[in-house]
């Protein structure tokens, strides 16, 4: 292992990265709070400012993937569609198989300049999470409780509010509703059999209600639906911890452009789409490639420059404080600092654990069982 690779794998580096992310994130959340005074005065200015503040947070995660781990991302798509990416509003359908698929989705947004304004359909609990959850609140992210009877009115209203959004945005949606596991897949296919739907080999049965409402509410705003299928070469199993350790992965993303012609046929269209995604997945496992032209979108420097700005701003006072504590010679002070380090270590491990598949949501395990009763 070279010296750079060795340093990237050291916990102290991970701790410093997380320190920069947490402190800068809380500072930005605090600034976002003050932007609320702009909402009744100039709503569009409020939105533009918060897009850029949100970018300061989310781009740090993308920086880890692009610059720290050096992960390669090859895009397979139609060259004619490629030139439209980032220049139009779109709904982006993502598969949900890997621990860092959300990060690859953000990387896709970053390469085409829509990371700061990107939207998601997220579970309500995330809105209470500091930094990312609070950031999403100011971005007018659509939160739901995953109980359609309670969610429908709220989701529709929040989607309609995006019709006059001043920035180009991509609305990222995982139609499967939860991350793929063998247990969830088995239950999902039992539901497919009970409903007379074709079984899928590599995906869960898509949830059609949320997608149909999203298309219906944003139809006059978005120009297309981008169906994207993510895979990693050589059977790589990427994790956020691996990215943090500087491990390089090789991501292949297949993107095709389409849009349902009839709102009433969204359900059938989505089921057909997932059957095709299954076929593409099968082809990828067999040949290691997708049926489209491979393109490597250039990395933009802004994620790295943003991270360097916050690193220079926040590391100096940290090191100065540490030196003063050591010079003080106080046992109580040093013990307090060690305690803070331990708490920070636990916090870092918890943040990483949120993305791990084996600690993921049970949504899809219990709900489908209840439906079959």
C-alpha positions, 0 to 999 in steps of 0.5 A, a space after each residue: 500500500 502506498 503512503 497516500 492509501 495508508 493515510 486514507 485508511 487511518 481513523 484519524 483522517 476519517 475523524 477529521 473528515 467527519 468533523 469538517 462535515 458535521 461542523 460545516 453542516 451545522 453552520 450551514 443549517 444555522 444560516 439556512 434558518 435565517 433565510 426563512 425571513 426571505 420566504 414571504 419577501 422573495 420566495 425565489 431568492 430563498 430557493 436559489 440561496 438554499 440550493 447553493 447552501 445545500 450544495 455546500 453539504 451534499 458536495 462533501 459526500 460526493 467529494 469523498 466518492 470522486 476525489 478521496 476514493 477516486 471511484 470511476 463512473 461510466 455512463 451508458 446512454 444515448 449521445 443525443 440524450 446526454 446533451 440534455 442532461 442538466 438542462 431540463 427538469 426530470 424524474 430520475 428512477 434509481 435502483 436500490 441495491 447498494 449501500 452507496 447507490 444514493 451517493 452515486 445518484 448524487 454524483 450523477 446530479 453533480 456531473 450535470 450541475 443539478 446537485 444543489 437543487 436535486 429533490 427526493 421522496 424521503 421518509 419523514 424520520 429523515 427530516 429530523 436528522 441534523 445536517 442532511 435532514 434539516 438541509 432537505 427541509 429548506 430544499 422543500 424535499 417531499 417527506 412521507 410516512 409511507 402510509 399512503 392514506 396519510 401521505 397522499 394529500 401532503 405529497 401532492 401539495 409538496 409536489 405541486 409547490 415545485 411547479 414554479 421552482 427557479 432552478 433546474 432540478 432532478 427528482 430522484 425516486 426509488 420506486 422499490 421503496 426500500 433497499 433490495 435484500 433477499 428476504 424482501 425480494 422473496 416477500 415481494 415476489 410472493 406479492 407479485 404472484 398473488 397479484 398476477 404480475 411478472 416476477 423480477 429477478 434482480 429488483 423488488 416490485 415497484 410501488 406505483 402510487 407514489 410514482 404515478 402521483 409524482 408524474 401527474 403533479 410534475 408533468 407540466 414541469 419535467 421534460 422526461 423520466 430518466 430510468 437509471 440502472 447502477 452496477 459495479 464491475 467485478 462483483 464489487 460490493 461498495 460500502 460507505 466505509 470502503 469509500 471513507 477508506 479510500 477504496 476505488 470502485 468502478 461504477 457503471 450507470 445505464 440511463 435511458 430517457 422516456 416518459 409515460 404518455 398516459 397518466 392512467 397507464 403509469 402503473 402498467 408502464 412502471 411494471 414494464 419498465 422494471 421488467 426491462 431493467 431486470 433484462 438489462 441487469 441480466 445482460 450486465 451480469 452476463 457481458 459486463 456492459 450495457 447496450 449503449 454508448 459508454 461516456 465518462 462525464 468530466 469531474 467538476 472541481 467544485 466539490 473538491 474546492 468546497 471541501 478545501 474551503 471548509 477544511 481550511 476554515 475549520 481545521 485551524 481553530 481545532 488544531 489551535 485548541 488541541 495545542 492549547 489543551 496539551 500545553 495546559 497540562 490539565 488532566 481533566 482537560 485532556 480527559 475531557 478531550 479524550 471523551 469527546 473523541 470517543 463520542 465522536 468515534 461512536 457518532 461516525 460509526 453510527 452515521 456509517 451504519 445508517 447506510 449499511 444494508 444489514 441495518 436498513 429499513 424493515 419496510 418491505 418485510 412487514 408491510 407486504 406480510 400484512 397485505 397478504 393476511 
